[in-house]
Amino acid sequence: MLDLQLPSPSEVQAAADRLRGIARPTPLLRSERLSALCDGDIYVKLESLQRTGAFKFRGAFNCVSRLDMAEFPDGVLAYSTGNHGQAIATVAMMLGTQATVVMPTDAPSIKVEKARQQGARIVQYDRTRERREEIAEKIGRTGRYVTIPPGDHRHVIAGQGTVALEILIELGSRRVDALVVPCGGGGLAAGTCLARDLVCSSSEVWVAEPIDFDDTRRSLTSGNRELNPTGKTSICDALLAPTPAGLPFEINRGGVARGLVSDDAHVLKAMQLLFEEFRVVVEPGGAVAVGAILSDPTALRGKVAALVASGGNVDSGLCDEIIRAAR
């Protein structure tokens, strides 16, 4: 069941009300190192410390908690590279229903195991040969499920927008020049645009993507949803969607001002910086906004900006590597 109606800015406030006492108001910390590098005033929103380790919990709870699950006795069905799946699994357990999550075989093991620990049934697929949407659709035809996509749902987008709403309330909506968010399908960026409009802020919304998966940046230029080329790889496993999600792009093409990119080397440097400065672990996709600024500090020269560190679910091997490098 997909809700293809675009959300309004007021739905971000409704989501914030629903999430109060459920989602964590995550820390917003000033980065001395990024501020010095950019000659500006740069803050980092640590959504890596959110429940399930990523911002995805906000959209998942805002969406699933609105449903009458008696209509869907077979539970919630999701497709995800990891963080959305974990969030859906956790929310399903909280609300007493079953979750089935379609995840790629190359998803970080920590994300697969965390979803499984929350009671989810995991169905894996090869992302180089199969489409997750088709697999989920086939499963959905076998029973009475409700499908919650990672981006194409108004209540998911509105829930993600509460990240930016917290930033703008804390810093003052008229003070922030730019909100920089990691971008895969574009749901977080779309929610950020809605939150900005809700509080009548003049802040620009920027997206940050892996350099070979900059489909949203290219789509903003062309006005159409562009595809990423096949055969490319990135350590940013959470941001490898083949094309922007439909509903988010309808919002983002009029609401996002700029697209940034980062290569994997700068993403690793960003993960190291965040560990050194704040002693937090941020996953590659969650660090891409910081990586993009490390690639081009002039982008935020003299500005007040908030960068979202969107997730912290890192496999232990990469985590150890980052900590060793920091030491």
PyMOL commands that set and color helices and strands:
alter all, ss='L'
color gray80, all
select helices_A, chain A and resi 10-19+32-38+47-49+51-53+56-64+69-71+83-95+109-117+132-140+154-160+162-171+187-198+215-222+237-239+246-255+264-278+285-295+297-300+316-326
alter helices_A, ss='H'
color red, helices_A
select strands_A, chain A and resi 28-30+41-46+76-79+99-104+121-125+146-147+178-182+204-210+256-262+304-309
alter strands_A, ss='S'
color yellow, strands_A
deselect
rebuild
show_as cartoon
